[in-house]
Amino acid sequence: MEFKTLAPNGPVLMIPTVHGDERGFFLETFRQNEFDAQCGPHVFVQDNHSKSRQNVLRGLHYQLERPQGKLVRVIQGHVCDVAVDLRASSPTFGQSFTALLDDVNRHMLWVPPGFAHGFLVLSPEAEFVYKCTTYYAPEDEHCLRWDDPAIGIDWPLSDADPVISAKDREGLSFADCPKYR
């Protein structure tokens, strides 16, 4: 596995070694000792799996009191994955980090606690799986507005408007959203 740090103490792109032949392929998606060495000692307590259709944009979500680190990957389809640093003490505070994840490149992205996270589906549909370091707590969930110009995320949008949940349409601006210290 190759690890590419996108920012100090920030997101890490994980590129697995894929062994393939005429029968198919094999890859290792997680090894605790390598993850600890490259990303820090985190324990995962919950796995999630979602399926979305093209132009669905989910996010940018985060938990403030019980921050979640997420190890994300796409097992079918193609997404643009985004993490925004909401740690006020970080040198990359307010910056966004983008990775294209799909079932061909099989890349994974580590999104540390303290980041808002979201993704846009670029293929006809996509299945997205991720491991979390803390349990989902709906009462602690916050949403940063996906299209806030203060962040300036360059989403690869098609001609169609993104499909967004009512909750995500009510996301707060970067100036107004609660942040980590």
C-alpha positions, 0 to 999 in steps of 0.5 A: 500500500502506498500512502500519499499525505495530502496535508500535514495531519490531514487527509491521506490518499491510500493506493493499494497494490492490486494483484490481478490476472485472468481470474480477477484481482486481489487487494488488501484494503486495510492493515492496522500496523501500516495505517497506524504508522502512516495515519496515526493510531485510530480504532474503527468502531462502525462500517457504513455502506451507501448507494447513490445515483449520478449527481447525488451530492452528500455532505459536507457532514461532520460531528463536533463533540464526537468527531469521526475519522473516516476511511472511505472507498468506492466499490462500484462507480466513480465519485469526487470525494472532498474533505474540508479542514475545520480545525481552527488550530490547523495550518490548513484550516478552511482548505479543502482536499479532493480525491477521485475514488472509483472501482478502477483505481481502488484508491481510499481516502483517510479523512481525519477527525476534525474534517467535514466530508462529502462526495459527488457521484460522477457515474450512473450510480456508486456504492461507497463504503467507509469505516468510522472511528466513532459511532454516528450521533445524529444529535451531534451532526453538523453540515457545512454548505457544499457550495460556500464560495468561502471554501471554493470547492471545484465540484466536477458538476455536470449540466444537471443540478446536484441532487441534495437532501433537504438537510444538506440544502440547509448546511451552514456557511463556513463563517457560521458553522461550528468549528473545532479548536 
